[in-house]
Amino acid sequence: MPAIVLSPSLAVITVCVYGFIAYTALLSFTGSKMFANFTFVGWRQYGRLFENPRWITAIENMAIFGCLYIIGATCLGLFIAILIDQRIRFEGVFRAVFLYPMALSFVVTGVIWQWLLNPGLGLEHMMRELGWDSFSFQWLIEPDRAIYTIVIAGVWQVTGFVMALLLAGLRGVDTEILRAARIDGAPIHKVYTRIIIPALRPAFLTVFVIEAHLAIKSYDLVVALTKGGPGVSTELPSTFMYSMTFTRNELAVGAASATVMLVTLASIIIPYLYSELRNEPAT
Amino acid sequence: MSLRLDAESAAILSKGTDIKVTRILGRSFIYGCLIIPAAVFLAPLVSMIFTSLKSMDEIRSGNILSFPKAITFEAWKHVWHSACIGVTCGGLKGYFGNSFLIVIPATLLSVGFGALNGYIFANWRFRGDNILFGLVLFGCFIPLQIVLIPMAGLLGQLKLAGTIPGLVLVHVVYGICFTTMFFRNYFVTVPAEIFKAARIDGAGFWAVFFRILLPISWPIVMVSIIWQFTGVWNDFLFGVSFAAGSSQPVTVALNNLVNTSTGTKAYNEDMAAAMIAALPTIIIYVAAGRYFLRGLMAGAVKG
C-alpha cells in the first residue's frame, strides 16, 4: 500500500523536477532560438552567456544583493530575536510586527517600496518637509545605487522570518549550561558570544540556506520595484533568464543561465541536505 | 527557555550596584531597541493604508506618513471595479477571484498528498527511502527558472496553457515537496510505540493514518495550509509565465496595473491595489500566525 500511495507523487516529482532539469540542461547544449530544437552545439551557449555583458551585470548584482541581503537579514534578525527573547511584554505584538512583511507577495513589497523611495514624493519629500532641506534620496533612479534599494526591500521582507527561526533556536538552548555559566559569573555578552550563538549553528545554517535560495531565485521583487532598471542596472540572473527565454527568443541561452543558477544553488543545498539527513537518528 | 535579563542575571551583572536602577535601565534599553525597528517595519504598511485613503491632491501636498485629512475610498472602489489592466477595464475583482480559484484547490491537494507522503516516509521502511526523501527535499530548493521552459511545453501539450487548472497543477507539483517535508518531519517526532501498538492491534495502513496520526497532526496541517496558501497566493513567476489574460492571478494583475499606467501615476490607486492583493495573506497571518510559528519551529529548524 505505501508504494501505491507514494507512486503518483514520486512520478510527478521525477518528471517535473528531475526530468525537467535534464530537459533544460539538454536544451542549453542546443542551438534553440524561439522553439526547442535538438541540433547540438556543445558549450557554445555557455560561451555566449558569459560574453554577454548583461549576464555579467546580473552576476555582479547577484553577488552584491546576495551578500548584503544575507548578512543584513541575519544580523538584524538575530538582534531582534535576542531582544524578543528577553521575556518582554507584548511579545506577540512585536513578533507580528516583524513577521507581517513575510506574508506579503514580493510584488506587493516592490510596489510599496517603489512608493516609499519615490524620488519626488516619498522619503525625500517627507524629510524635506520635516525641515531637512538638503536631504536627497534618489537611489531608485541612480544606476549604481538602484541595486541597494532591492536589498532594503528584501531585507525588510525576510528579517521577520529569520527572527522567527533564530528565536526558535534560542528557546531550544539548554538552560542548565546557561545557569552554570551565570553562576560562574560570566558576563552576559560573553554568554551570548561563547555559548548561545555557537549553539545556534544549526539554526544559522537553515537560515543561510533559505536566504541563499530566496536570493538566487528572487525575481518578482526586481520586476515590481525597478523592472531591472534603470537600464539593466538591477538585472539579476532570474530576470535575465526570463527575458532571454520568453521575450528575446534565445531559448538555449535562457536554459544555460537557468542551468548555471541550478548548479550554484545545488552546490549550497546538497551538502546541507546531506548533513541534515545523515545526522538524523534512524527511526 | 533561554537567557533573559531577569532579576537574577541583573543581580550578577550589577555586582553590588543598585539592582533596581540597573534593571530599569536595562529594560528601557531593550524596549527602546525593539520599538525603533518595530516602527520602521510598520511604517510601510501604515504609509500604504494612509496613501490608499487619500486623494491625489492630498498626496502631492502631504507626506508619505501623514494621516489622511479627508478619508476617501475612491481609489479602492476604482481599482476593484473599473481600473484598466491590459486591454480590459474591469478592475482587480476578477483577478482576485482567479487567485482564490487557484489557491483553494492547489492548497488542499498539495496538503493532502503531502500528508500521505510524509506518513509513508516517517513510518514505513523500504529500500532507498532516505535517498528518495532526499530527492523530494531537493525539489523544495531548486530555482524554479530551471523548470519554466519544459513546464510551458508540458502545459501546452496538456492543453492547459494559460488556464487556471494549469496553474493549479503547477502549484500542486512544486508544493508537494514542501508539504511532504513538513509532514514527514512532524510524524517522525510522534513516538514509534503508538504506531507499533496500533499495528499490533491490527490497524491497517489507512486506519493508522486516519484514526491515529491525523487527529494529532492539526498543528502541521495548519503550517502546511498557511505555507501553501501564502506561497500560491503570492506567486508571481508561474502566474506571469503560464497564465494568460483573464486567467491571471492578482499579483500579475497588480504588477500590470502599477507598471503600465500611463500619464500621471495614481499612487493612491497603486496602494489600494497592493492592499487588496495583500489582504488575504495578512488576515491569515494575523489570525493563525501563532500556529505557523510553532509548527515551523518544529519542522524547519530541525532537519
Contacts between the chains, C-beta under 8 A, distances in Angstrom:
chain1	res1	chain2	res2	distance
A	1	B	204	7.8
A	1	B	205	4.2
A	1	B	206	7.9
A	2	B	120	4.5
A	2	B	124	4.3
A	2	B	126	6.8
A	2	B	205	6.9
A	3	B	126	7.2
A	5	B	116	5.3
A	5	B	117	7.8
A	5	B	120	6.3
A	5	B	205	7.8
A	6	B	116	7.6
A	6	B	117	6.0
A	6	B	120	5.1
A	8	B	113	7.6
A	9	B	113	5.4
A	9	B	116	7.9
A	9	B	117	5.2
A	9	B	136	8.0
A	9	B	176	5.4
A	9	B	180	7.1
A	10	B	132	6.9
A	10	B	136	7.8
A	12	B	173	5.5
A	12	B	176	7.0
A	13	B	135	7.2
A	13	B	136	6.1
A	13	B	139	5.5
A	13	B	173	7.6
A	13	B	176	6.9
A	13	B	177	6.9
A	16	B	147	6.6
A	16	B	151	7.1
A	16	B	154	7.7
A	16	B	173	4.7
A	16	B	174	7.5
A	17	B	135	8.0
A	17	B	138	7.6
A	17	B	139	4.4
A	17	B	142	6.5
A	17	B	147	7.2
A	17	B	174	8.0
A	17	B	177	7.5
A	18	B	135	7.4
A	19	B	150	7.4
A	20	B	146	6.8
A	20	B	147	4.3
A	20	B	150	4.2
A	20	B	151	6.5
A	21	B	142	7.0
A	21	B	146	5.5
A	21	B	147	7.3
A	23	B	149	7.4
A	23	B	150	4.3
A	24	B	146	5.1
A	24	B	147	7.1
A	24	B	149	5.7
A	24	B	150	6.2
A	27	B	149	6.4
A	36	B	149	7.5
A	36	B	153	7.3
A	76	B	37	7.4
A	79	B	33	7.7
A	80	B	34	7.2
A	80	B	37	6.3
A	83	B	30	5.7
A	83	B	33	5.5
A	83	B	34	5.0
A	84	B	34	7.1
A	85	B	2	5.7
A	85	B	3	7.4
A	85	B	4	6.6
A	86	B	4	5.0
A	86	B	5	5.3
A	86	B	30	5.2
A	87	B	4	4.3
A	87	B	5	7.9
A	87	B	6	6.2
A	88	B	30	6.4
A	88	B	31	7.1
A	88	B	34	7.0
A	92	B	290	7.3
A	94	B	34	5.9
A	94	B	38	6.0
A	95	B	289	7.7
A	95	B	293	7.3
A	96	B	285	7.5
A	96	B	286	6.7
A	96	B	289	6.2
A	97	B	38	4.8
A	97	B	41	5.5
A	97	B	42	5.5
A	98	B	37	7.6
A	98	B	38	7.0
A	98	B	41	5.6
A	99	B	285	6.7
A	99	B	289	6.2
A	99	B	293	7.7
A	100	B	41	7.9
A	100	B	45	6.9
A	100	B	282	6.3
A	100	B	285	6.0
A	100	B	286	7.7
A	101	B	41	6.8
A	101	B	44	7.6
A	102	B	285	7.7
A	103	B	230	5.9
A	103	B	278	7.4
A	103	B	281	4.3
A	103	B	282	5.3
A	103	B	284	7.0
A	103	B	285	4.0
A	104	B	234	7.1
A	104	B	278	5.1
A	104	B	281	6.7
A	104	B	282	7.3
A	105	B	233	7.2
A	105	B	234	3.5
A	105	B	235	7.8
A	105	B	236	6.6
A	105	B	251	5.0
A	105	B	254	8.0
A	105	B	277	6.3
A	105	B	278	6.9
A	105	B	281	7.4
A	106	B	234	7.0
A	106	B	236	6.5
A	107	B	234	7.6
A	107	B	236	5.1
A	107	B	251	4.6
A	107	B	254	5.7
A	107	B	255	5.2
A	107	B	277	7.1
A	108	B	234	7.8
A	108	B	251	7.6
A	108	B	254	7.0
A	108	B	274	4.8
A	108	B	277	5.5
A	108	B	278	4.7
A	110	B	255	8.0
A	111	B	254	6.7
A	111	B	255	7.9
A	111	B	258	5.3
A	111	B	270	5.9
A	111	B	271	7.7
A	111	B	273	7.7
A	111	B	274	4.5
A	112	B	44	4.9
A	112	B	45	8.0
A	112	B	47	7.5
A	112	B	48	5.4
A	112	B	271	7.6
A	112	B	274	6.1
A	113	B	44	7.1
A	114	B	258	7.5
A	114	B	270	8.0
A	115	B	47	7.1
A	115	B	48	7.5
A	115	B	51	6.7
A	115	B	64	7.2
A	115	B	267	5.8
A	115	B	270	6.6
A	115	B	271	6.5
A	116	B	43	7.9
A	116	B	44	6.0
A	116	B	47	6.3
A	116	B	64	6.2
A	118	B	267	7.7
A	121	B	59	6.8
A	121	B	60	7.1
A	121	B	64	7.1
A	121	B	267	7.0
A	122	B	64	5.6
A	123	B	64	6.9
A	125	B	63	5.7
A	125	B	64	7.2
A	126	B	63	3.9
A	126	B	64	5.3
A	126	B	65	6.3
A	129	B	63	5.1
A	130	B	63	8.0
A	156	B	41	6.9
A	156	B	44	7.1
A	159	B	41	7.8
A	160	B	41	7.5
A	164	B	293	5.5
A	164	B	296	6.7
A	164	B	297	7.6
A	165	B	296	7.5
A	165	B	297	7.6
A	165	B	300	6.5
A	165	B	301	6.0
A	168	B	293	7.6
A	168	B	296	7.4
A	168	B	297	3.5
A	168	B	301	5.1
A	169	B	301	5.9
A	170	B	2	4.8
A	171	B	1	6.6
A	171	B	2	5.9
A	171	B	297	7.8
A	172	B	301	7.4
A	173	B	2	4.8
A	173	B	3	7.7
A	175	B	1	4.7
A	175	B	2	6.7
A	178	B	2	6.7
A	178	B	3	5.1
A	182	B	3	7.7
A	182	B	8	7.3
A	182	B	9	5.7
A	182	B	12	5.8
A	185	B	12	6.5
A	187	B	13	7.0
A	188	B	3	7.1
A	188	B	5	7.1
A	188	B	9	6.4
A	188	B	13	6.1
A	191	B	3	5.9
A	192	B	3	7.4
A	196	B	2	6.9
A	196	B	3	6.5
A	202	B	301	6.7
A	202	B	302	7.7
A	203	B	301	5.3
A	206	B	300	6.1
A	206	B	301	5.8
A	209	B	141	7.4
A	210	B	300	8.0
A	213	B	141	5.3
A	213	B	143	7.9
A	216	B	143	5.6
A	217	B	143	4.3
A	217	B	144	6.0
A	217	B	145	6.8
A	219	B	145	7.8
A	219	B	236	7.1
A	219	B	237	5.3
A	220	B	236	3.8
A	220	B	237	6.5
A	220	B	251	7.4
A	220	B	255	8.0
A	223	B	236	7.2
A	223	B	240	7.9
A	223	B	255	6.6
A	224	B	236	7.8
A	224	B	255	5.6
A	224	B	258	7.3
A	224	B	259	7.7
A	227	B	259	6.5
A	237	B	145	7.8
A	238	B	143	7.3
A	238	B	145	5.8
A	241	B	145	4.6
A	241	B	148	7.7
A	242	B	145	7.3
A	242	B	148	7.7
A	242	B	237	8.0
A	242	B	241	7.7
A	245	B	148	6.6
A	245	B	149	6.1
A	246	B	241	7.0
A	251	B	149	6.6
A	254	B	149	6.9
A	255	B	149	6.0
A	257	B	145	7.6
A	258	B	143	7.0
A	258	B	145	4.3
A	258	B	146	4.6
A	258	B	148	7.3
A	258	B	149	7.6
A	259	B	146	6.9
A	261	B	143	4.6
A	261	B	145	5.8
A	261	B	146	6.9
A	262	B	142	6.3
A	262	B	143	5.8
A	262	B	145	8.0
A	262	B	146	4.6
A	265	B	141	6.5
A	265	B	142	7.1
A	265	B	143	5.5
A	266	B	138	7.8
A	269	B	138	6.6
A	269	B	141	4.6
A	270	B	138	7.2
A	273	B	134	5.7
A	273	B	137	5.4
A	273	B	138	6.3
A	273	B	141	7.9
A	274	B	134	7.7
A	276	B	303	3.5
A	277	B	130	6.0
A	277	B	133	7.3
A	277	B	134	5.5
A	277	B	137	7.8
A	277	B	303	6.7
A	279	B	303	6.9
A	280	B	188	8.0
A	280	B	303	5.6
A	283	B	122	7.0
A	283	B	188	5.6
A	283	B	192	6.5
